[in-house]
Structures are given as C-alpha cells and as structure tokens.
Amino acid sequence: MRDLWRILRVVRRSLRGGPLFGFVLAAGLASLAGVMAGVLPGLIGVAIGAIQGRPASPSPGLAGLFARLVSGQSPWLVIVATLVAVTISVGVTMAQSRKGSELSAELTAALRVELVRAALWASPREVDAAGARALAPKGGPPAPPGVKAPAVRGFEAVKLVIARDAAAVSDFAVAVITGLPQAIVTLLVLAFELATGGAWPVLVGTALLFVLSRVLSDRASRRVGERMQAMQRSDTAVFGALGEMLAGTEELRLLGARQTALTEVQDAAHRAADARRSFAAALAASGQIKSVLTAMSPLVILVALRLSGRVYEAGDVAKLLLVTPLLLARFEALDGLRSGLLERAPLLTSLRDLLSLPPHPPEPESPLSLAAIASDEVVLDHVGYRPEGAKDDVLCDLSLRIPAGAVVAICGASGSGKSTLVRLLLRLDDPTRGRIEVGGVDLTRLSPRDLARLFAVLGQASVLFERSVAQNLALGLADPPDEAAMRRILARVRLDDLAEDKGGRGLEAVVRKVPPNFSGGEQRRIMLARMLLRDARLLVLDEPEAGLPAATAEELLGSVVELSAGRTTIIVTHAPHLVKSTFNVVLDKGRIAAMGTHEELVRTSETYRALLSEGQRKQAAPPGPGPGPMPAAPPRPPH
C-alpha cells in the first residue's frame, strides 16, 4: 500500500484539473454508494412490512427514518418511495463508476507522463538497470515449463511498463480509492443496522462464514496449483518422450524396440490423463466452495433468529436475507483488495523504482552560469572512471589540455576508452576520480540545462526523429532558426536538394525510418547541420563516419573541420588521418599512449601506425555482396 501512495503522490502533479478534488470526489461517491447499499436492505424490509400492514419496529438510522415517514401510508406509495430510493442508489453507483473510469484514464495518462519524465531525466544506465529489475522473475509470471523466456533489455521493459503496466496500476489505484471506502462504509452501516435491530448474531455468523470460506478457498487454491503443476509436468513428459521416439523411429525399428517405445508413451499419456483428471476435480471443488457457502447463508439467519429469541416479521426476515450476501460480498471485496496488493507488489515496486530515479546529471547546489566560463579550453585533470560493479578502470589517470579553438582527434582501438571519454565530457557519466573543466569551470558546477547550450553533439548513436527536416534541425532550440538559416547550413553540408527543395524534398520532407527515405550519408549530414545550427561553444563528435563509405566519411569529416568556425572541436574517430586536426590523442587501455600531430605520430607511435593501417584496411574492404571494393582513402597530406 505504501508503494501505491508514493506513486500517487508523484503522479498528482501531472493530473489535469485539481487532482485532490478528483480523488475526494471519487472516494466521496464511493462512500455514498456504500451508504445506499447498506441502507437498501432495511428500506426493502420496511416496505414489505408496510405492504403487509404491519408497522416496522422503530430503530435509529436511515431505515428507521424511512419507516417513520411511510408509517400509515398507502402500500403503493411505500412501493414508489422504495423504488425511488433504489433508483437513487443505482444512480449514485453509476456516477461513482463513471467518475472512477474518468479518474483511471487521467491517472494512466499522468503516470505515463511521469514515467517518461523519469526515464528522460535519469541516467540511461539507471533506466536500463531499473528495467532489468522489472523483468526479474518476481516482476511477472514465470514462463511455462520447458519454455525459455526471451531476453529483453531493460529499456524494452521500461517501454512495457509505460505502455501497458501504467494502465493496470491506475485501474487498481482507482479500485482501492473507491472500493475501500465503499466496502468499509457498507459494513459499518450494516453493522449498525444489525446491532440496533438486535440481529448482531447475523453479523457474527456472516463473518465466521466468510472466514471459513476464505480458509477453504485458500486450501483449495493451493491444491489447484499443485495439481496444475503436476499436470504441466506430465504433459511435458509426454511431449519429451514423443519427441525422442519420433526422432529415433528408424533406430527403434532396427533395434526391434518400437513396442517398448509405444508402451512408454502410452504410460506417460495415461499419467497425463490422470493428472488432468485430478486437476479438473480440484478445480471443480474450488469453484463450488463459494457457491456452497453462499447457499448456506440462510442457515446463518435461522441460527441468528434462534439465538436472539425474538419474533421477526416478514420484512425483517427479508432484510436479513438481503443483508447476509451483501456482507459476504463486502468482506470479499476487502479481501480482494488485499490479494490485489500482494499480487501487484512487484509491479508497484518496479514503478516506484522508475519514478524514484534521480535526475542525471544532478542540479548543483550553487550552479554557475555559462558567463563564468572564461574560454573554450578543455582540461582533464587526472580523470579516472570505473563503472559501478566493474573490477577494472575504463579510464586511468587521464590528463589532457585542449586549447580553445583546437581540433582534436581522439583515436584508439575498440575498448580503449574513447567513447567513455566523450560520455564523461558530456556528463552522461561522471568521473570516478579527477575532474573536467571548461574555461576553468568544473563541469559539475554547471546546470544540466546549460550543458546542452555548451556542447553541440553528433554522437555515434545520434538519430533523426520521424518529423520534418525543419523540425529535426530545430529540435531543442528555444529560438528556432529561420528557414533561410536552415537552407544555408544544409547547402554548406552539401545537401543542396533539401536546401533548394529539389526532387520533392525540402525542409518539410518528413524523415521516415521504415522504409528509410534518406541514405545513411544524408542522415549524417542532416545531423551535422543540426549540430552546427546550435550556438554551442564546443563541438563533440563520436565516430561521425561510422557505417559510411570511405569517400563519404572523408567528405563528412572534412566538412566538420571546415564548418567548425574556430570552435573547440573534439572528434572520436577510427580515421584520424582524414581529420585536419590540431593534434591527435591515441588512447590504449584507458590511458594516453601518444599525443601529437598526424605527422609526428606516424613517425613516433607504433600504436598510431597500427590504427591507421587497420582503418585503411577496413575502408578498402568490400562492403559485402555487390559492386567492388571502395577505394582506400590516401593518407592526409601534411598541414
């Protein structure tokens, strides 16, 4: 229950139109419906007594008030008054149901918004881990015997939670908000009516009958579960034996063992039939427990009447006949809510964990503005990084100074720490040791919203979204550039057809993923244009040439340096010879193995020469079935 209330407290800020009013109105209507349900048996009993011409005994409460109002009135007037009361009760119940449905829809929408907010603001590693926990066995039903559950990444689980589980949790939350007060209020009203009417033994007997029903049902449910598992095991044994026999039919014939195999399958099939018969019997017995005990409820009334020693009129007996099943229903409703909380506890815990993910990067206590950054110089001071749970560092004591306006190529073999360095620079992760400064300001002193203004990024995993080219270019900008600026930058990255609306494509062309309507090179160039349109002081590119042909990669990397306009530019690349850089940095096993210009590294670094050779070999390799190999890009001329 605690997890449910925590979820509701988080979600209320995204509810439209006064969340507290919605909760109170739903609970109020449910309580009113509970009052009407508790009073109706008494009203009907009074009506029956009035029709028979026997005045009801005076009693407190609404039923007693109704009895006094209709005392001495025409039976038809009593019937009409009773029908009006029933109609009001039905109307209140319908209003409560409608309000509950509306509140559930609002809760679902608000919960999805909050889950998306948490996923967008949190660290992707944390989101993935939270999704993985949601997929743990406690988070869902176990796979059937012999069936291997498919492997699903944590992010896929988060998508399922947002799309599917949010609605289930919202429906259950509304069931608790409305069902709990309705059941409690009905039980209180009925208890008051029975106690003041001298029929308290009915209340006690019904409670005992419910407890007996609960105990027997639990035992029957356990028995059904055990028999179902036995049935599943026996079915699995049949299919296992059948598969083995059919796969070896020729061997069985050669061995003269076909009859033996048939006998084994026959025995397994008969055991499966016996298990299925046992399961059916247990299921039938479980299903009849509630019916049998409900049918026994009149006996409770007879025993109660006998114990009370009073003489009851027909109206009083009719009231008791209505009260007993109503009491049982409300007891079962409370027990159903309890069972629902237990069954949904893993799901509620998963949602609570997702909603509780801390924002990353966190907001500093005393943030500095971008105006505090004196220059665009980047300094890494003894930076180390070890992922949580890892035994070894990915980056080890990394110190590097990148002057303002420099173009630096970061290269190294796969796993050398290049992309990790970029993640730390962009604060997608934070260093385990050391610090990173820009213009003398530690990045941890900047607000997350300013980081998006300080860096313009073209990542290895950067994507375009299924919206127009213009919308993709302006995504995230508070002041979107005008069309003229967009066309100029598209022309500069050599996308003339988009800049000039040629061939039916232009700024309003919608990017489509399936089937794609832009080539890989065109998509990279649009993302490059999006990066260059941002008024950022530092440009960061993580393998922008990944997956592109050699000629396209060379042209793209050349465009980056040409269009950087003197801004500090950091490029992670497998082809440093294609970058007209100020200097290059070679990483090896998380450390700086060498640093210098392209020409210096060619002369002095064996690791750098090996990287160049490997990069040129990959560029020269054929792309697969189709035309011949792409020509290798020649080494960059001195500069």
Residue, then its C-alpha position, 0 to 999 in steps of 0.5 A: m500500500r505504501d508503494l501505491w501512495r508514493i506513486l500517487r503522490v508523484v503522479r498528482r502533479s501531472l493530473r489535469g484539473g485539481p487532482l485532490f478534488g478528483f480523488v475526494l470526489a471519487a472516494g466521496l461517491a464511493s462512500l455514498a454508494g456504500v451508504m445506499a447499499g447498506v441502507l437498501p436492505g432495511l428500506i426493502g424490509v420496511a416496505i414489505g412490512a408496510i405492504q403487509g400492514r404491519p408497522a416496522s419496529p422503530s430503530p435509529g438510522l436511515a431505515g428507521l427514518f424511512a419507516r417513520l415517514v411511510s408509517g400509515q401510508s398507502p402500500w403503493l406509495v411505500i412501493v414508489a418511495t422504495l423504488v425511488a430510493v433504489t433508483i437513487s442508489v443505482g444512480v449514485t453507483m453509476a456516477q461513482s463508476r463513471k467518475g472512477s473510469e474518468l479518474s483511471a484514464e487521467l491517472t494512466a495518462a499522468l503516470r505515463v507522463e511521469l514515467v517518461r519524465a523519469a526515464l528522460w531525466a535519469s541516467p540511461r544506465e539507471v533506466d536500463a538497470a531499473g528495467a532489468r529489475a522489472l523483468a526479474p522473475k518476481g516482476g511477472p509470471p514465470a514462463p511455462p515449463g520447458v519454455k525459455a523466456p526471451a531476453v529483453r533489455g531493460f529499456e524494452a521493459v521500461k517501454l512495457v511498463i509505460a505502455r501497458d503496466a501504467a494502465a493496470v496500476s491506475d485501474f487498481a489505484v482507482a479500485v482501492i480509492t473507491g472500493l475501500p471506502q465503499a466496502i468499509v462504509t457498507l459494513l459499518v452501516l450494516a453493522f449498525e443496522l444489525a446491532t440496533g435491530g438486535a440481529w448482531p448474531v447475523l453479523v457474527g455468523t456472516a463473518l465466521l462464514f466468510v472466514l471459513s470460506r476464505v480458509l477453504s478457498d485458500r486450501a483449495s487454491r493451493r491444491v489447484g496449483e499443485r495439481m496444475q503443476a503436476m499436470q504441466r509436468s506430465d504433459t511435458a513428459v509426454f511431449g519429451a518422450l514423443g519427441e525422442m521416439l519420433a526422432g529415433t523411429e528408424e533406430l527403434r525399428l532396427l533395434g526391434a524396440r518400437q513396442t517398448a517405445l509405444t508402451e512408454v508413451q502410452d504410460a506417460a499419456h495415461r499419467a497425463a490423463d490422470a493428472r488432468r483428471s485430478f486437476a479438473a476435480a480440484l478445480a471443480a471443488s474450488g469453484q463450488i466452495k463459494s457457491v456452497l457457502t453462499a447457499m448456506s447463508p440462510l442457515v446463518i439467519l435461522v441460527a441468528l433468529r434462534l439465538s436472539g429469541r425474538v419474533y421477526e416479521a416478514g420484512d425483517v426476515a427479508k432484510l436479513l436475507l438481503v443483508t447476509p450476501l451483501l456482507l459476504a460480498r463486502f468482506e470479499a471485496l476487502d479481501g480482494l483488495r488485499s490479494g490485489l496488493l500482494e499480487r501487484a507488489p512487484l509491479l508497484t515496486s518496479l514503478r516506484d523504482l522508475l519514478s524514484l530515479p534521480p535526475h542525471p546529471p544532478e542540479p548543483e547546489s550553487p550552479l554557475s552560469l555559462a558567463a563564468i566560463a572564461s574560454d573554450e579550453v578543455v582540461l582533464d585533470h587526472v580523470g579516472y572512471r570505473p563503472e559501478g560493479a566493474k573490477d577494472d578502470v575504463l579510464c586511468d589517470l587521464s590528463l589532457r589540455i585542449p586549447a580553445g579553438a583546437v581540433v582534436a582527434i581522439c583515436g584508439a582501438s575498440g575498448s580503449g576508452k574513447s567513447t567513455l571519454v566523450r560520455l564523461l565530457l558530456r556528463l552522461d557519466d561522471p568521473t570516478r576520480g579527477r575532474i573536467e573543466v571548461g574555461g576553468v569551470d568544473l563541469t559539475r558546477l554547471s546546470p544540466r540545462d546549460l550543458a546542452r547550450l555548451f556542447a553541440v553533439l553528433g554522437q555515434a548513436s545520434v538519430l533523426f526523429e520521424r518529423s520534418v527536416a525543419q523540425n529535426l534541425a530545430l529540435g531543442l532550440a528555444d529560438p528556432p532558426d529561420e528557414a533561410a538559416m536552415r537552407r544555408i547550413l544544409a547547402r554548406v553540408r552539401l545537401d543542396d536538394l533539401a536546401e533548394d527543395k529539389g526532387g520533392r524534398g525540402l525542409e518539410a520532407v518528413v524523415r521516415k525510418v521504415p522504409p528509410n527515405f534518406s541514405g545513411g550519408e544524408q542522415r549524417r549530414i542532416m545531423l551535422a547541420r543540426m549540430l552546427l545550427r546550435d550556438a554551442r561553444l564546443l563541438v563533440l563528435d563520436e565516430p561521425e563516419a561510422g557505417l559510411p563509405a570511405a569517400t563519404a566519411e572523408e567528405l563528412l569529416g572534412s566538412v566538420v573541420e571546415l564548418s567548425a568556425g574556430r570552435t573547440t572541436i573534439i572528434v572520436t574517430h577510427a580515421p584520424h588521418l582524414v581529420k585536419s586536426t590540431f593534434n591527435v590523442v591515441l588512447d590504449k587501455g584507458r590511458i594516453a599512449a601518444m599525443g601529437t600531430h598526424e605527422e609526428l605520430v606516424r613517425t613516433s607511435e607504433t600504436y598510431r601506425a597500427l590504427l591507421s593501417e587497420g582503418q585503411r584496411k577496413q575502408a578498402a574492404p568490400p562492403g559485402p555482396g555487390p559492386g567492388p571494393m571502395p577505394a582506400a582513402p590516401p593518407r592526409p597530406p601534411h598541414 
